[in-house]
Amino acid sequence: MTEQLNIAVVGGGAAGFFAAIAAKQTNPKARVTIFERGQKVLAKVLVTGGGRCNLTNSFARIGDLKQAYPRGDKMMKRLFNVFDHDDTWRWFEERGVKLLTQEDECVFPVSQSAQSVVDALTREAHKLEVEVRTGHALEGLKPLPNGDLQLEFKAQKPLTFNRVAITTGGSPRAEGLQYLARLGHDIMLPVPSLFTFNIADAAFKALMGTVVEDVTVSIVGTKHKASGPLLVTHWGASGPAILKLSSYGARFVHDCGYRFSIAVNWIGLTNGALVAEHLQGIVENNRRKQLSSVHPFGLPSRMWLYILDKTGLGAEKRWEELGKKGLNKLVETLTNDLYAVTGKGAFREEFVTCGGVSLTNVNLNTMESKVCKNLFFAGEVLDVDAITGGFNLQAAWTTGYVAGKSMGV
């Protein structure tokens, strides 16, 4: 091994900074340089969570990591033995970023400012004398006979390093990772993974702004389903339930050209007999009242009126006039309301791709490539992605930390 390790980290995002810092902490004598293609580092961290930076999650509601990581759950389970969400909490608190856990288990800085997270990372890198170079766009990577790696940058001279970490984030197109494919890596086709659904139903979209707190949405013909709040928008549907479902079914809906059907259970209850029993109880206690005057299952008034209209039951009809046929119609619409999705919207706050370097090409204990010695990966350049809630950033911290420590040894 050379007296002073020369380490490059390509990509100045969350994973890149954590990799560089961990490498320098592990090997203080190493020379560590971060190369960022843009003019600013940590740009995505600055806008995540609406500028507040949802930097991790308590994982209290996650029984199985597959719920949080549709792709990469087994890798994350292994790596959490080295660096998990509790370690992330300690790392930032020790560097002056006080954190809080919201009711939804998302973790944010007490300051409610992503800038405090960015400042902690840049301050730590500066303290450790990690060099940061912006305006360096990587175009190629060449292994040399002695095991070193030569980096070829656009409009910059090539540079040689002993070890290199690729932390360039998710690429919206496979072409962005072709230089890795040329080395022999398998690239899983990158496709969008967090997005909203376009629905052409005018009556449905007229409810825009309405939130139903506890729905279950499924993609018809698959096992993909997700629960949580649903927000009706002027283009269709959004909210945590939809974003989770878009992540779980990312590859399936991509292959469908983003034209597929969803079934919405507006009340979360799946047992039709129990739903019918609950409605029958309302009939018994509100015989003379109009259907519109009692909102079952805590549904918002606008949503309940919409469901009555959709089932062909007039809002003025009395509960005692509902009858068995009307009751069955209500049960069906409340628990299995079908919509045709005509395309995907954007979730600009946290653009995520599913796909990247296949995990089969990576040593999951060190994050080193099995294909190219001294080359490491961290973050979303790998085929790992998560639902919203701080899980994607946690994957960046964890994989970055492990890659950095491995490079520094």
N, C-alpha and C positions, 0 to 999 in steps of 0.2 A: 504494500500500500504506500502511496506517496506520502511525504511528510505532511503536506497540507492538502486535504481533500478540496477539490473545486466542484461545487454543487450548483446546478441550475434548477430553478423552478419556473416553468413556463405557464404563466397565467396568474395574474395578480388579484385573484378573488379570495373567498373565504378559505377554500381548501389550500390554495397556494400559499397564503400567509401562514396558515397553521403548519403546513409542511416545512416551510422555510424556518420558522421559529423553532419547531421541534428538532430540525436537523442541527441548527446552531446550538441549541441547548444541550443536545446529545454530544456534539463535537464542537466545542467553543473555538478550536483552532481552524476549523473548516472555513473556507470562503464560500458564502452562500449569496446567490444573486437571483432576484425575482425579475422575470421579463414579462411585461404587460403590453399587449398590442395597442391598447387605447392610450389616451393621455392621462387617464385617472385610474387609480387602483380601487378595488372594493366598491365599484360603482353599483353592482347589483345588491350588495349588502345594504347600501345606503337607501335603497328604495323598498326593500322587502318589508312586509308587514305595514304597508302604507307609510313608510318612512319611520316607523317605530321599531322595526327589526325584531321579528319573532324568531329569536336565535336558537331556541330549542323547545322541548316539550317535557312535561313531567313524566310522560308515558304511563300515567296512572290508569288511563282508560284503555290501554293497549294490552290485551291478553296474549295476543300472538303477533309477532313483528310483521307478519304478512299483511296485517291490517294497515300498518303504517307504510310498509315498503313492498308494494306489489311486485317489484323486481329488486333482488338483492337482499332479501330478508335473512337468508342463511349466512351471508357474508357479514351483515350487520350484527347478527347475534354473536358471531365469533369475535368480531372486533370490539364489541361492547365490553368484553372481558379485559380489554386494554384501556379503552377510553370511552366512557359513556356520557349520558346527559348529566349525571351528578358531577362528573369530572369537568364538564363544560361549565356548569354553574360555578364550581370552585375556581376554575381558571379565570373567569371574567371578574368574579367578586374580588379575588386576590389582586386584580389589576385595576381596582377602583370602579368597576361597573356593577352597581347594586341591581339585583334582579328581583322580579316578582312573578308569581304564578297566577294567572287569571283563573276564573271559574271554569273555563273550557280547557284548562291544563296547559295553555300556551304560555311560554315564558318570554317576558319582555324586560328591557331595562326599566328601572324605576323612573328614569328621566323621560321615558317614552320617546327617546330619540336614537335613531340608528347611528347618528354621528358619534355617540359615546362608545359604541362597539367598534366603529372604524378607528376612532382615536386610540383605543386600547391596543388594537392590532398594530397600527402604524408606530405607536410609541414603543411597543415591545420589540418590533423589528429594528427600529432605530437604535434602541438601547443595546441590542445584541450585535449591532453593526451588520445587519443584513442589507445588502445593496439592492436598490430598486431602480429598474430602468423601464421607462415607458416608451411607447412608440416602437416597440419591437414585435413585429408580426412573424411568427414562425411559419416557414414554408417547407422545411424538410429537416430530416434527422438522419444522420449517417453513422453507423457503428464503425469504429476504427479497429484495426487488427489488435491493438493493445488493450481493448476493452473500453476505451474512452468513447464518448459520443460527441459528434460534431453537429452543432445546431446551425441551420441555414435560415437567416432572416431576410425578409423583404427589405431591400434598399439598405442593408447593413452587412458588414463583413461576417463570415462564419466564425463561430467561437467553439472551442473545445472544452469539455467538462468530463470529470471522472464519473459523476452520477447526475441523472436528470429526472425530474418529476414533471409529468404532464398534468396540469390542473386547469385546463382551458375551458372547463364547463361543458354544458350540453351544446352540441352542434346541430342547428336545424336541418342541415343536409349532410348526407354521408360523405360528400366530396371533401368536407372540412376535415375529415379524419383519414383521407386517402394515404397520407404520408405514413400513417401507422399501419394501414392495410398492406402497403408495399413492403413493410418489414416482416409481414407474415401474421399480423393480428387479425382476428375475426371481428368485424364491425357489425353489430346489430343495428339494423336500419333505424336511425333516429326519427321518432314521430312525436308530435305534441302530446303532452300528458296531463296538463291542467287547463281545462277550458270549459266554457259555458255552452249550453245547447240552444240552437236556433229552432224555434217552433213557429209554424206559420198560422196557427189557430188565432184568429183575431179576437174572439171572445175571451180566450185565455189571456192573451197579452193585454187586454183591457184591464186586467187585475194588477198591472205593473205597480210595484212598490209593496205588494202584499207578501208577507212572510208567514209561512206555516212552519211551526217550530219542530215538529217531530214526524217527519215523513220517511218512508222507505221507498226508494226508487230502484227499479231493476231494468236491465236491458233485455227485452223480450227475446227468448230463444237462447239465452245464455244463463250462466250461474252468477253473473256479475250483479251485485246489488250493494247499495249504500244507504245509510240512515243519517238523519240530521235535519237542520233547517233547510227549507227551500224558499228561494226568493223569485217571484215572478218579475220579469223585466220587460222592457219594450221590444226586445228581440226574442224572448223565450223564457228560459229558466237558468237560474244561477244559485248561489248559496253553497254551503259546505256539502250537502248531500250530492249535489250535481258535480261539484269539483272532485269529490272522492270517487264518484262513479266514472268520471272521465279518466281518472288515473287507473282504476281497476281494469277498465275495458279499453284502454288506449290503443292497443294493437288491433283488437276486433273492430272498433268503430273506424279506425283508419282504413282497414281492409274493406269496409262497407262504403267507403267514400263519404263517411259522416252522414249517411242516410240510413236510419234505423228507427226502431220503435222502443219507447219506454213505457213501463207501467208504473203509475204512481199510487202508492197507498198513503192517503192523506192523513191517516190517523195512527199509523204504526202497528195497529193490531192486525194480525193475519188470520185469526180464527173468525170466519164469517158468522158462525153460530153465536159467538159472544157479542159480535157487533149487532146482530139482529136482536139479541136479547136486550142489549142496552137501549136500542131504539124503541123496542116494545115497551120498556120501562118508561120512556119519555111519553109515549102514546098514553099509557095508563094515567100518568100524572098531569098531562097537559092536553086532555082531549079537546077542549074548546078553544085552545090557543092556535094561532096561525103557525105554520111550519117555520116562517121567517123569524118568529119571536124567540125560539129556543135554538141555540147553537150547540149541537152535540160535540163532544170530544174537544171542547175548547177551540174550535175552528174560528178564525176571524170572520166577522159578519159578511164581508164581501165574498170570501171564499164559499161560505155556506150558501149564500144567495146564488152564486154561480153554479154550485153543485145542484141545487134545486132546479135551476133553469135547464141545466144539462140533462137532468133525468126526466125533464118534461113535467115536473111537479110544480104547480104554481105556488108562489110564495104565500099567497092568501089562503091556500087550502088549509083546513084544520087538521091537526094531528089525528083526530078520530076518523078522518076520511082517507088516511094513508092507504090502508088495506095491505094485504100480503104482497100483491104485485108491486105496489109502490115501495114497500119496505125492502123487497129484494133488489129493486133498481137502485135504491140508496146504498145498500150494502155493497153492490157491485161497483158503483162509482166511487164510493169512499175508499175501497180497498184495492181496486184494480182499474184505475182510470188511465186509458191508453192515449198516447200522443205520438205523432210522427215527428221525428227530429230531421230537419232538412239541412243541417250544417252545424259547424262549430263556431262559437264566438271566441273572444279572446279573454284571458285573465291576465291582464298586463302586469299586475302587481308582482306576480311570481311565475314568470315564464319558465316552464320546465319541459324537458324532453325525456322520453323514454327511449333507451337505446344507447349505443356507444360501444366501447371496447368490451368484448365478451369477458365475463368473469372467469371463464374456463382458461383464459390466457394469462391469468394473474395468480401469483402466489398470495393467497388470502391471509397469510400470517405476516407478510412483509409489504404487500402491495407492489412487489417487483414483478415485472413482466417475465413470463416463462419463455417468451419468444426472443427477447433481446436483453442480455445481461446489463445491469446497471441502469435500466430504465424503469421508472416507477410511475404509478398512476394514483390520483386522488380526486374525489369529487364527481361531478356529473359527467365527466368525459367517460366514466365507466357506465356499464349498463345497470345502474342503480338509480331509482327515483322513488319519490314518496308523495303521499297526500299532503294537503296543506296542514299547517299547525306547528311549523318549526322543525319538521322531520328532515326536510332536504338540507337545511343548514347543519343539522346534527350530523348527517352523513358526511358533509364537507369537513366539519371539525374532526370527526373520528378517523376518516380515511386519510386526511391530511396529517394528522398527528402520527398515525402508524407509519405512513410513507416517510415522513420526516425523520422519525427515530431510526427507521431501517437504513435510510441513506447516510445518517450520521455515524453509524457503527463502523 
